[in-house]
Amino acid sequence: MKEHIAIDGPAGAGKSTVAQKLAWCLKYLYLDTGALYRAVTLYFWENHIPFEDSENLSSLLTQIKIKVSWEDKFRVFLDDREVTEDIRQPEVDALVSPVAKIKEVRDYLRSVQREIALSRPSVTEGRDIGTVILPDADLKVFLTARPEIRAYRRWKERKNEGNNIDYKMVLKNVLMRDFIDSTRDDAPLQKAEDAIEIDTSFLSIDEVLEKLYKLVEN
């Protein structure tokens, strides 16, 4: 049985949903590394911190207190305030990729992610898990799907949450995020050489979960 599982892929590929379900099935820790970047982004946005001020970012980042818990569900806390829902706002969606490409932010969160992921058997998902955070993971998976389908999933999710958001805007954000994540200099989104790719475009959550579970067992 594989103990440390890395799941990478672009926004809307289904990483969070299947990674959480897999962690529950295996009774492993679940870690959404993207949530940590979203928490930093929320902090920057709420405090009107300019991203260009790289000289002061390193010291500023050490003052941010980010915690996670994995009990009834995955929860994120920013300075002891739960921000699990706040980090999913459209404003954060639009800013998270520019923030995530900042070297100081990535350097700060990299060690945090690795420490949490290796603290116990875990399912860790993000964009550079198999290539940077857990290069020695027991299993590496790269989930992908067509951009239009990923955008529709995000749009439907927001609608169900009560957010009246335009599908075209969601698609625009998804395409822009793909571009930024794939072309950034530091740890760009890419499939690890030894990762197994799964296209989720026309697969149900249970079908993807079944594929992953078999990979963990073998």
C-alpha positions in Angstrom: 0.0 0.0 0.0 1.4 3.3 -1.1 1.6 5.9 1.8 2.4 9.2 0.1 0.3 10.1 -2.9 0.9 13.2 -5.1 -1.9 14.4 -7.3 -1.3 17.3 -9.7 -3.3 19.0 -12.4 -4.9 22.2 -13.6 -7.8 24.0 -12.0 -11.1 22.1 -12.3 -9.7 18.7 -13.2 -11.3 17.2 -10.1 -8.2 17.0 -7.9 -9.8 18.3 -4.7 -12.9 16.1 -4.9 -11.2 12.8 -5.6 -8.2 13.5 -3.4 -10.5 14.1 -0.4 -12.5 11.0 -1.1 -9.4 8.9 -1.6 -8.0 10.2 1.7 -11.2 9.3 3.5 -11.2 5.8 2.0 -7.6 5.2 3.0 -7.9 7.1 6.3 -5.0 9.3 5.2 -4.3 12.9 5.8 -5.6 15.2 3.0 -3.7 18.3 2.0 -5.0 20.8 -0.5 -1.8 22.9 -1.1 -3.7 25.3 -3.3 -5.7 26.3 -0.3 -2.5 27.6 1.3 -1.7 29.8 -1.7 -5.3 31.0 -1.6 -5.0 31.9 2.0 -1.9 34.0 1.3 -3.7 35.6 -1.7 -6.7 36.4 0.6 -4.3 38.0 3.1 -2.7 40.1 0.3 -6.0 41.2 -1.1 -7.7 42.1 2.2 -4.6 44.0 3.3 -4.0 45.7 0.0 -0.4 44.4 -0.2 1.3 45.1 -3.5 2.8 41.9 -5.0 5.7 43.8 -6.5 7.1 44.7 -3.1 9.4 41.6 -3.1 11.9 43.1 -0.7 9.5 43.1 2.2 7.5 39.9 1.2 9.8 37.4 2.9 9.6 39.1 6.3 5.9 39.7 5.8 5.1 36.1 5.0 6.7 34.8 8.2 4.0 36.8 10.1 1.1 35.1 8.4 -0.3 32.2 10.4 -1.9 29.5 8.3 -3.3 26.3 9.8 -5.3 23.4 8.4 -7.4 20.7 9.9 -8.8 17.5 8.5 -11.7 16.2 10.6 -15.2 16.4 9.3 -13.8 18.3 6.3 -10.7 20.2 5.2 -10.6 23.6 6.9 -8.2 26.5 6.5 -7.4 29.1 9.1 -5.7 32.4 8.6 -4.5 34.1 11.8 -6.9 31.8 13.8 -9.9 32.9 11.6 -11.5 30.2 9.5 -11.3 31.2 5.8 -12.3 27.9 4.2 -15.1 29.6 2.2 -13.5 33.0 1.9 -10.5 31.7 -0.1 -13.0 30.5 -2.9 -14.2 33.9 -3.7 -14.0 35.0 -7.4 -11.6 37.8 -6.4 -9.2 35.2 -5.0 -9.7 33.1 -8.1 -8.4 35.9 -10.2 -5.4 36.7 -8.1 -4.1 33.3 -6.9 -2.0 32.5 -9.9 -0.1 35.8 -9.9 0.5 35.4 -6.2 1.5 31.7 -6.6 4.2 32.6 -9.1 6.0 34.9 -6.7 9.3 33.2 -5.6 9.1 34.4 -2.0 5.6 33.0 -1.6 6.6 29.6 -3.1 9.8 29.4 -1.0 7.8 30.1 2.2 5.0 27.6 1.5 7.2 24.8 0.1 8.6 23.7 3.4 5.3 24.1 5.1 3.6 21.8 2.5 6.3 19.2 2.7 6.3 19.1 6.5 2.5 18.6 6.6 2.5 16.0 3.8 5.2 13.8 5.3 3.9 14.0 8.9 1.8 10.9 8.2 0.4 8.8 5.2 -1.2 11.5 3.0 -2.9 12.4 -0.2 -1.5 15.8 -1.3 -2.9 17.7 -4.3 -1.7 20.8 -6.1 0.3 21.8 -9.1 3.9 20.9 -8.3 3.5 18.1 -5.8 5.1 15.3 -7.8 7.8 17.5 -9.3 8.8 19.7 -6.3 7.1 19.1 -3.0 7.1 15.3 -3.0 9.5 14.2 -5.8 9.9 10.8 -4.0 6.1 10.2 -3.5 5.1 6.5 -3.7 2.5 7.4 -6.3 2.2 10.4 -8.7 -1.0 11.1 -10.6 -1.7 13.9 -13.1 -5.4 14.7 -13.5 -6.5 16.7 -16.5 -9.7 17.6 -18.4 -10.7 19.9 -21.3 -10.7 23.6 -20.3 -14.4 24.0 -21.2 -15.4 21.2 -19.0 -13.2 22.4 -16.1 -14.7 25.9 -16.4 -18.2 24.4 -16.4 -17.5 22.5 -13.2 -16.2 25.6 -11.5 -19.2 27.7 -12.8 -21.7 25.0 -11.6 -19.9 24.9 -8.2 -20.2 28.6 -7.8 -23.8 28.6 -8.8 -24.6 26.0 -6.3 -23.0 28.1 -3.6 -25.3 31.0 -4.6 -22.8 33.1 -6.6 -24.2 34.6 -9.7 -21.2 34.4 -11.9 -20.9 34.4 -15.7 -19.6 31.1 -17.3 -17.5 33.1 -19.9 -15.7 34.8 -17.1 -15.0 31.5 -15.3 -13.6 30.1 -18.6 -11.5 33.2 -19.1 -10.0 32.8 -15.6 -9.4 29.1 -16.1 -7.5 29.7 -19.4 -5.5 32.5 -17.9 -4.7 30.5 -14.8 -3.5 27.6 -17.1 -1.2 29.9 -18.9 0.3 31.5 -15.8 0.7 28.2 -14.0 2.3 26.5 -17.0 4.7 29.3 -17.9 6.0 30.6 -14.6 9.7 30.2 -14.0 9.5 28.7 -10.5 7.9 25.2 -10.4 5.5 25.5 -13.3 2.5 23.2 -13.7 3.8 20.1 -15.5 3.4 16.3 -15.4 6.2 14.5 -13.5 8.0 12.0 -15.8 6.8 9.1 -13.6 3.3 10.4 -13.1 0.2 8.5 -14.4 -2.1 10.8 -16.4 -5.9 10.5 -16.1 -8.2 12.5 -18.2 -11.4 13.2 -16.2 -13.3 15.0 -18.9 -15.9 12.2 -19.3 -15.4 10.2 -16.1 -17.6 10.4 -13.0 -16.0 11.0 -9.6 -16.5 7.4 -8.6 -14.8 6.2 -11.8 -11.8 8.4 -11.2 -11.7 7.3 -7.5 -11.8 3.6 -8.5 -8.8 4.1 -10.8 -6.8 5.9 -8.1 -7.7 3.3 -5.5 -6.4 0.5 -7.7 -3.2 2.5 -8.3 -2.6 2.9 -4.5 -3.2 -0.9 -3.9 -0.9 -2.1 -6.7 
